[in-house]
Amino acid sequence: MGAFILKYMEVKMKKVYELNFRGRPLVVEIGEMAKQANGACLVRYGDTVILSTSVVSKTANILSDFFPLMVLYQEKLYSVGKIPGGFIKREGRPTENATLAARMIDRPMRPMFPSDFKNEVQIINTVLSVDQDNSPEMTAMFGSSLCVSISEIPFDGPIAGVKVGRINGEFIINPTKEQSELSDIDLTVAGTKEAINMVEAGSKEVSEDDMLEALMFGHDAIKELIAFQEQIIADCGKEKMVYEVLEITDELKTEINGLASDKLNTAMRIEDKLEKYAAIDKVKEDIVNKYTNENENLKEQELNELITKVKLVLEEIEYEIFRKIVVQEKTRADGREMTEIRPLSTEIDLLPRTHGSAMFTRGQTQSLSVVTLGALGEHQILDGLSIEDEKRFMLHYNFPQFSVGETGRYGSPGRREIGHGALGERALAQVIPTEEEFPYTIRVVSEILESNGSSSQASICAGCMALMAAGVPIKAPVAGIAMGLITDGDDYTILTDIQGMEDHLGDMDFKVAGTRNGICALQMDIKIKGITKEILKKALAQAKQARLEILDKIESTIKEPRKEVSKYAPKTITFMINPNRIKEVIGRGGEMITKIICDASNVKSVTDVNAVKVDLEDDGTVIIYHSDQEIIEKTAEMIKNIVKEVEEGKVYTGKVVKVEDFGCFVELWSGCEGLVHVSQLDEKRVEKPSDMVKVGDEIIVKALGYDKKGRLNLSRKEALK
């Protein structure tokens, strides 16, 4: 562990602070850039450079029911020396990675703002330079916390985050790119100096004890980064602003409590989700209408303010009743035990023409997942800051509004859909076979048909079954479960398989996915300021018990991957050719490979849906895909004929394809022709080759080798001997 070092200098109002963080320089510059923002800092971590800025609006809508926080992570392709692709040649909508990075920063920071603070806050991270060995995402998280902490924006931070890897049993903070490839844990953990408040992880079937140890190891490093921030804040932090709040009198709280408490208590014990929500909404609506009618003489602004106060008190009553039911009575709103999973239902092969399909239902949450297999050439191309520029396994998550019985926006996926899809993809990626084992691009799509808690984990369960049904040889079945936490003072209760209300009114959403052998993915978000090691340990143990129960249900429907892919999925064969002969298979301008595809598939264009697909790798690997095995074999034969090596001195039977005055051309096999010179046609002198042979004749020839121009010479005369 590197010693804590703080350097300070002032040059033209610029202040520079430096920390030797685990053997790498972490440098913060303040006062030179973005001086009109409320808070700004330039953070250098190795050669990674991030400009983090924070701005707060001067006014607030105190009647708003949410805190308007925006966190952006802006990837600039110049940071890695790239020019953007496409026609416009400039950065456009955020990449998936940028969206996930912004979410990762938002999640640990949001709970640290005062609950009554309603001024709009924007935190913008501009990625200026990227060193792949020094995480720009973690640098941006550090910068985001610091730029808010030194500003006048009220914030109960600072927070920080690190990545944790493990190689040969040894934990590593912020592993390099090379170390990450060897690591069996890819953990991002964030928190305050007191506790952890955000976790995102993928791992290769790691045990609960090892994951807990990794979390605590990461938190120790976080404390170092927070101590560094506190030194900077003490030196140049601004006084926090006074902000407008909505004052609610005790008399109003008591009055509303008398009107609503018993009715809300009854409504919240209804088991069915839609019926429960309708009853709760009815209680609230009746009380709001009462206050509206009784105070209709008030000015519009005054009436709006009163109604907002009424709604806030009702939410507070709902919150307290919920805690009483769970923590004190040790019961759940739907009558389940604390560790009980809702009823499970599993089904496969719902869709006859897809390559694999499955449906997983847990209570009122339902995912229909569909697998599509494609050629390796159909991988996703990534135009981002990472060295990796393609992806062969994808999981896409769709959340239509009808799944919760509502109307709403339809369009491109939002941050939530992208985040849930990434979590499911991370979990299943740990068991996906390698390219060599299964040379396909694999896409899983999860359609959420019904939702009442943890649809992302339902997507993992349904996706796992769909993969096995599609014949993808995954290493082991994977299941996921969402855990909740309800606190009441020092007392707390951990819930297994939380539903919507327990997520909305609870303090933690802790998702764990894995196999029977260990954890594959982990995600935690909390609404309080942190949780302890004791809570994490209990939640992980409780989640394992639930995961094994769900795996039993999955395996009762489909125990292992099918041995063959669907008859509608492309079949494949793989073989090697001499890499130096690839250009002959492709031909000038792709002429040869186009001819092979069209002739073998009996189509007129390579874009025809029935055309065979051919992937040619630089190392000489050839992969051919088609649903018809006969077409695959025909394509393979044509390619092998082109690259088939002629053995000098060997006798072949060939077909005469062309006759000239100086000799004839003989085809040994498709794509391989040689010249029999007139002098090599017969043992006796031949005046005219056409006197000896004609097109279509089959003759025996001996291979004499290649001339200096690479042309194959053949001899009938030598073959006759």
DRENMARDO-714523 format. One line per 2 residues: for each residue x, y, z of C-alpha. Coordinates in steps of 0.25 Angstrom, whole numbers. Last residue first. Layout:
BEGIN
X:Y:Z ~ ...
! end
This chain:
BEGIN
22:-173:-274 ~ 8:-168:-277
9:-158:-266 ~ 22:-152:-271
16:-149:-285 ~ 3:-144:-279
11:-133:-272 ~ 6:-121:-263
12:-108:-259 ~ 5:-99:-249
7:-84:-250 ~ 13:-77:-238
21:-66:-247 ~ 34:-73:-244
29:-87:-249 ~ 21:-96:-241
23:-111:-239 ~ 23:-123:-250
10:-129:-246 ~ 7:-142:-254
-5:-143:-263 ~ -16:-153:-266
-27:-148:-276 ~ -42:-146:-275
-47:-139:-288 ~ -57:-128:-286
-50:-118:-296 ~ -43:-126:-307
-30:-133:-307 ~ -19:-139:-317
-22:-132:-330 ~ -26:-120:-323
-12:-119:-317 ~ -6:-117:-331
7:-122:-336 ~ 10:-133:-325
23:-139:-325 ~ 24:-153:-319
24:-156:-304 ~ 11:-148:-302
5:-135:-297 ~ 17:-130:-291
23:-122:-303 ~ 9:-116:-305
10:-110:-291 ~ 0:-116:-281
-4:-104:-272 ~ -10:-104:-259
-23:-102:-252 ~ -28:-102:-238
-41:-95:-234 ~ -50:-107:-235
-41:-119:-236 ~ -30:-124:-245
-34:-114:-256 ~ -26:-116:-269
-21:-105:-278 ~ -16:-108:-292
-4:-106:-300 ~ 3:-95:-309
-8:-94:-319 ~ -19:-93:-308
-29:-103:-302 ~ -37:-100:-290
-44:-108:-279 ~ -38:-121:-280
-42:-129:-268 ~ -32:-135:-258
-27:-149:-253 ~ -15:-147:-244
-1:-152:-243 ~ 8:-147:-232
22:-142:-235 ~ 20:-129:-228
8:-129:-219 ~ -3:-119:-222
-8:-112:-209 ~ -22:-111:-207
-26:-96:-204 ~ -36:-95:-215
-41:-109:-214 ~ -43:-107:-199
-52:-95:-201 ~ -61:-102:-211
-61:-114:-202 ~ -65:-105:-190
-76:-99:-198 ~ -82:-113:-202
-81:-117:-188 ~ -89:-105:-182
-99:-107:-194 ~ -102:-121:-190
-103:-117:-175 ~ -115:-108:-178
-117:-98:-167 ~ -104:-90:-171
-91:-86:-165 ~ -77:-88:-169
-65:-85:-161 ~ -51:-84:-167
-39:-82:-158 ~ -26:-77:-165
-20:-69:-154 ~ -26:-56:-160
-40:-62:-159 ~ -50:-65:-171
-64:-65:-167 ~ -74:-71:-177
-89:-70:-177 ~ -98:-78:-187
-108:-70:-195 ~ -123:-73:-191
-126:-59:-187 ~ -120:-54:-200
-109:-43:-197 ~ -98:-52:-204
-106:-50:-217 ~ -112:-59:-228
-115:-72:-219 ~ -112:-86:-221
-105:-87:-208 ~ -92:-94:-212
-92:-85:-225 ~ -95:-72:-218
-86:-74:-207 ~ -74:-79:-215
-76:-68:-226 ~ -76:-57:-215
-63:-64:-209 ~ -56:-63:-222
-60:-49:-226 ~ -57:-42:-213
-50:-31:-220 ~ -39:-40:-226
-41:-54:-219 ~ -46:-57:-205
-41:-71:-205 ~ -28:-67:-212
-26:-56:-202 ~ -28:-67:-191
-16:-75:-197 ~ -5:-69:-188
-13:-73:-175 ~ -12:-88:-179
-25:-94:-177 ~ -32:-98:-164
-46:-104:-161 ~ -59:-101:-155
-73:-106:-158 ~ -86:-100:-154
-101:-101:-153 ~ -110:-89:-154
-122:-89:-145 ~ -135:-94:-150
-133:-109:-147 ~ -130:-104:-133
-116:-106:-128 ~ -111:-120:-123
-107:-126:-110 ~ -117:-119:-102
-112:-111:-90 ~ -114:-118:-77
-125:-120:-67 ~ -137:-114:-74
-150:-112:-66 ~ -146:-119:-53
-133:-112:-55 ~ -140:-98:-54
-148:-102:-41 ~ -135:-107:-34
-128:-95:-39 ~ -138:-86:-32
-136:-93:-19 ~ -121:-92:-20
-122:-77:-22 ~ -131:-75:-10
-121:-82:-1 ~ -110:-74:-7
-118:-61:-5 ~ -119:-63:10
-104:-65:11 ~ -101:-53:3
-111:-44:11 ~ -105:-49:24
-91:-46:20 ~ -95:-32:15
-103:-29:28 ~ -91:-32:36
-81:-25:27 ~ -89:-12:30
-98:-4:21 ~ -97:10:15
-103:24:15 ~ -118:19:13
-125:18:-1 ~ -116:6:-5
-112:0:-18 ~ -105:-14:-19
-102:-22:-31 ~ -95:-36:-32
-91:-45:-43 ~ -86:-59:-45
-86:-64:-30 ~ -83:-78:-27
-83:-93:-29 ~ -98:-95:-30
-98:-85:-41 ~ -99:-70:-39
-107:-57:-38 ~ -109:-48:-26
-117:-35:-26 ~ -117:-26:-14
-128:-15:-14 ~ -127:-7:-1
-134:2:8 ~ -148:-2:6
-160:7:2 ~ -159:5:-13
-152:-9:-13 ~ -162:-15:-3
-173:-8:-11 ~ -169:-15:-24
-166:-29:-19 ~ -154:-34:-11
-149:-48:-13 ~ -143:-51:0
-144:-40:11 ~ -133:-36:21
-139:-29:34 ~ -133:-18:42
-132:-12:56 ~ -123:-1:60
-134:10:56 ~ -144:3:47
-137:-3:35 ~ -143:-11:24
-133:-18:14 ~ -136:-25:1
-131:-37:-6 ~ -132:-40:-21
-130:-54:-27 ~ -122:-59:-39
-121:-73:-45 ~ -110:-79:-54
-109:-93:-60 ~ -94:-98:-62
-83:-98:-73 ~ -92:-93:-84
-93:-102:-96 ~ -102:-94:-105
-113:-104:-110 ~ -124:-94:-111
-132:-100:-100 ~ -119:-98:-91
-119:-83:-95 ~ -134:-81:-93
-132:-87:-79 ~ -121:-77:-75
-129:-66:-81 ~ -141:-69:-73
-133:-69:-60 ~ -125:-57:-64
-137:-49:-69 ~ -144:-53:-55
-132:-46:-48 ~ -134:-33:-57
-149:-34:-54 ~ -146:-31:-39
-160:-27:-34 ~ -174:-27:-38
-173:-28:-53 ~ -181:-34:-64
-177:-37:-79 ~ -162:-34:-78
-157:-37:-92 ~ -142:-43:-90
-134:-43:-102 ~ -122:-53:-103
-112:-51:-114 ~ -101:-61:-117
-90:-60:-128 ~ -86:-74:-131
-73:-82:-131 ~ -76:-91:-119
-64:-97:-113 ~ -54:-89:-120
-62:-77:-118 ~ -62:-79:-103
-74:-85:-96 ~ -83:-75:-88
-83:-78:-73 ~ -78:-65:-68
-85:-57:-79 ~ -98:-61:-72
-97:-52:-60 ~ -90:-40:-68
-101:-41:-78 ~ -112:-40:-68
-106:-28:-61 ~ -104:-21:-75
-118:-23:-78 ~ -123:-17:-65
-114:-5:-67 ~ -118:-3:-82
-133:-4:-78 ~ -131:6:-67
-123:16:-75 ~ -134:16:-86
-136:7:-97 ~ -140:14:-110
-155:17:-112 ~ -168:15:-104
-172:25:-94 ~ -184:21:-85
-197:14:-82 ~ -198:6:-69
-202:-8:-65 ~ -188:-11:-60
-184:-20:-71 ~ -192:-11:-81
-181:-1:-80 ~ -171:-9:-88
-158:-13:-81 ~ -148:-19:-91
-135:-25:-87 ~ -124:-28:-97
-113:-39:-94 ~ -101:-40:-103
-90:-50:-106 ~ -81:-48:-118
-75:-34:-114 ~ -66:-25:-122
-56:-13:-121 ~ -49:-17:-108
-38:-7:-106 ~ -49:2:-99
-52:16:-102 ~ -64:14:-110
-69:10:-124 ~ -73:-5:-121
-76:-14:-132 ~ -87:-25:-128
-84:-39:-134 ~ -90:-43:-147
-77:-48:-153 ~ -77:-59:-142
-89:-65:-150 ~ -102:-65:-143
-110:-71:-131 ~ -123:-65:-126
-128:-67:-112 ~ -142:-63:-107
-145:-59:-92 ~ -160:-57:-87
-159:-51:-73 ~ -170:-51:-63
-171:-44:-49 ~ -184:-45:-42
-180:-57:-34 ~ -167:-62:-40
-169:-66:-55 ~ -159:-71:-64
-162:-73:-79 ~ -152:-80:-89
-148:-79:-104 ~ -137:-85:-113
-134:-84:-128 ~ -147:-77:-131
-157:-84:-140 ~ -166:-91:-130
-167:-81:-119 ~ -171:-86:-106
-160:-96:-105 ~ -157:-95:-90
-166:-93:-78 ~ -163:-89:-63
-173:-85:-52 ~ -169:-81:-38
-178:-77:-26 ~ -172:-65:-18
-159:-68:-10 ~ -159:-69:5
-148:-64:13 ~ -155:-53:21
-168:-62:22 ~ -179:-58:12
-192:-51:15 ~ -193:-42:4
-190:-29:12 ~ -179:-37:19
-178:-41:34 ~ -168:-39:45
-177:-31:53 ~ -167:-21:57
-158:-20:45 ~ -167:-24:33
-181:-18:37 ~ -175:-6:45
-166:-2:34 ~ -178:-2:24
-186:6:34 ~ -175:16:35
-173:18:20 ~ -188:19:17
-189:30:28 ~ -177:37:22
-184:36:8 ~ -197:42:14
-189:53:20 ~ -182:57:7
-196:56:0 ~ -202:66:10
-190:75:9 ~ -192:76:-6
-206:78:-5 ~ -203:90:4
-193:96:-6 ~ -203:95:-17
-213:102:-9 ~ -204:113:-6
-200:115:-20 ~ -214:114:-25
-219:125:-15 ~ -228:119:-4
-243:119:-6 ~ -243:104:-9
-238:100:4 ~ -248:90:9
-250:84:-5 ~ -235:82:-7
-233:77:7 ~ -243:66:5
-239:63:-9 ~ -225:60:-4
-231:51:7 ~ -239:43:-3
-228:42:-13 ~ -218:36:-3
-228:26:2 ~ -231:22:-13
-217:21:-16 ~ -214:11:-5
-226:3:-10 ~ -222:3:-25
-207:0:-21 ~ -212:-13:-13
-222:-17:-24 ~ -211:-16:-34
-201:-24:-25 ~ -209:-35:-20
-206:-37:-5 ~ -215:-26:2
-207:-23:15 ~ -204:-9:10
-219:-5:9 ~ -222:-8:24
-210:0:29 ~ -214:11:19
-228:12:25 ~ -223:12:39
-213:23:37 ~ -221:32:28
-230:42:36 ~ -222:42:49
-209:43:42 ~ -214:54:34
-217:62:47 ~ -204:59:54
-196:63:42 ~ -203:76:40
-202:79:55 ~ -187:76:55
-185:87:44 ~ -179:84:30
-168:93:25 ~ -164:92:10
-150:95:9 ~ -142:106:2
-127:105:2 ~ -115:111:9
-102:108:2 ~ -90:101:7
-78:109:10 ~ -67:106:-1
-56:95:0 ~ -42:99:-3
-33:94:8 ~ -42:85:17
-48:80:4 ~ -35:76:-1
-31:68:12 ~ -45:62:12
-43:57:-2 ~ -30:50:2
-37:43:14 ~ -48:39:4
-38:32:-5 ~ -31:25:6
-45:20:12 ~ -48:15:-2
-36:6:-1 ~ -41:-1:12
-55:-2:5 ~ -49:-10:-6
-43:-21:3 ~ -56:-21:10
-63:-24:-3 ~ -53:-35:-7
-55:-42:7 ~ -70:-42:4
-67:-48:-10 ~ -58:-59:-4
-68:-62:7 ~ -80:-63:-3
-72:-73:-12 ~ -67:-68:-26
-74:-75:-39 ~ -65:-67:-49
-68:-53:-44 ~ -76:-40:-49
-78:-29:-39 ~ -86:-16:-37
-87:-11:-22 ~ -92:2:-16
-93:8:-2 ~ -81:2:6
-79:8:20 ~ -73:18:29
-62:25:20 ~ -73:26:9
-76:16:-2 ~ -73:10:-15
-70:-4:-20 ~ -67:-9:-34
-63:-24:-35 ~ -58:-32:-46
-53:-45:-39 ~ -47:-57:-46
-35:-48:-50 ~ -25:-52:-62
-32:-43:-72 ~ -33:-32:-61
-18:-33:-59 ~ -15:-30:-73
-24:-18:-73 ~ -18:-13:-60
-25:-16:-47 ~ -31:-5:-39
-28:-11:-25 ~ -23:-25:-25
-27:-37:-17 ~ -18:-49:-16
-24:-63:-18 ~ -17:-66:-31
-21:-53:-37 ~ -32:-45:-31
-38:-32:-36 ~ -45:-20:-28
-49:-7:-35 ~ -50:5:-27
-60:15:-22 ~ -61:28:-15
-71:36:-6 ~ -70:50:0
-80:52:5 ~ -92:58:12
-95:67:0 ~ -100:82:1
-96:89:-12 ~ -87:100:-9
-75:94:-16 ~ -63:86:-11
-71:73:-8 ~ -78:74:-22
-65:75:-30 ~ -60:64:-20
-71:54:-22 ~ -71:55:-37
-56:55:-38 ~ -55:41:-30
-66:35:-39 ~ -59:40:-51
-46:34:-47 ~ -54:21:-45
-60:21:-59 ~ -46:25:-65
-40:13:-60 ~ -25:13:-60
-19:2:-69 ~ -26:6:-81
-20:20:-80 ~ -31:30:-85
-30:45:-88 ~ -41:55:-88
-53:48:-82 ~ -63:59:-78
-70:57:-65 ~ -83:65:-64
-90:66:-51 ~ -103:74:-52
-111:78:-39 ~ -126:84:-39
-130:90:-26 ~ -139:81:-18
-132:78:-5 ~ -142:72:5
-135:58:5 ~ -121:64:7
-112:58:-4 ~ -104:46:0
-114:36:-5 ~ -111:41:-19
-96:39:-19 ~ -94:24:-18
-104:21:-30 ~ -101:33:-39
-86:29:-41 ~ -90:15:-46
-102:21:-54 ~ -92:30:-62
-82:18:-64 ~ -94:10:-70
-98:20:-79 ~ -84:23:-84
-82:8:-86 ~ -95:7:-94
-90:18:-103 ~ -96:32:-101
-103:38:-113 ~ -94:45:-123
-79:48:-123 ~ -74:53:-136
-71:48:-150 ~ -85:51:-156
-85:39:-166 ~ -82:28:-157
-69:25:-148 ~ -63:34:-138
-48:38:-140 ~ -40:30:-130
-27:35:-122 ~ -32:29:-108
-36:42:-102 ~ -40:47:-116
-52:38:-115 ~ -58:47:-105
-67:39:-95 ~ -76:48:-87
-81:42:-74 ~ -93:50:-69
-100:51:-55 ~ -113:58:-54
-120:61:-41 ~ -134:66:-40
-138:62:-26 ~ -152:57:-27
-167:60:-22 ~ -166:75:-27
-173:85:-18 ~ -160:91:-14
-157:95:-28 ~ -143:100:-26
-136:113:-30 ~ -121:116:-33
-118:103:-40 ~ -106:95:-36
-94:92:-45 ~ -84:81:-43
-71:79:-52 ~ -62:67:-54
-51:68:-64 ~ -45:54:-65
-30:50:-69 ~ -25:36:-70
-10:36:-72 ~ -7:31:-58
-19:36:-50 ~ -21:51:-53
-33:58:-48 ~ -37:72:-53
-46:78:-43 ~ -59:87:-43
-69:92:-34 ~ -80:103:-35
-76:104:-50 ~ -71:117:-55
-56:113:-52 ~ -57:102:-63
-42:100:-62 ~ -30:106:-54
-35:106:-40 ~ -33:92:-36
-24:81:-40 ~ -24:67:-34
-13:57:-36 ~ -14:42:-33
0:35:-36 ~ 1:20:-35
7:11:-25 ~ -6:8:-17
-10:23:-17 ~ 2:32:-17
-6:45:-14 ~ -5:58:-21
-11:72:-19 ~ -10:83:-29
-16:97:-27 ~ -17:107:-39
-18:121:-35 ~ -7:125:-45
2:115:-39 ~ -1:110:-25
5:97:-20 ~ 1:86:-10
6:72:-9 ~ -1:62:0
5:48:2 ~ -2:36:8
8:24:7 ~ 6:14:-4
0:0:0
! end
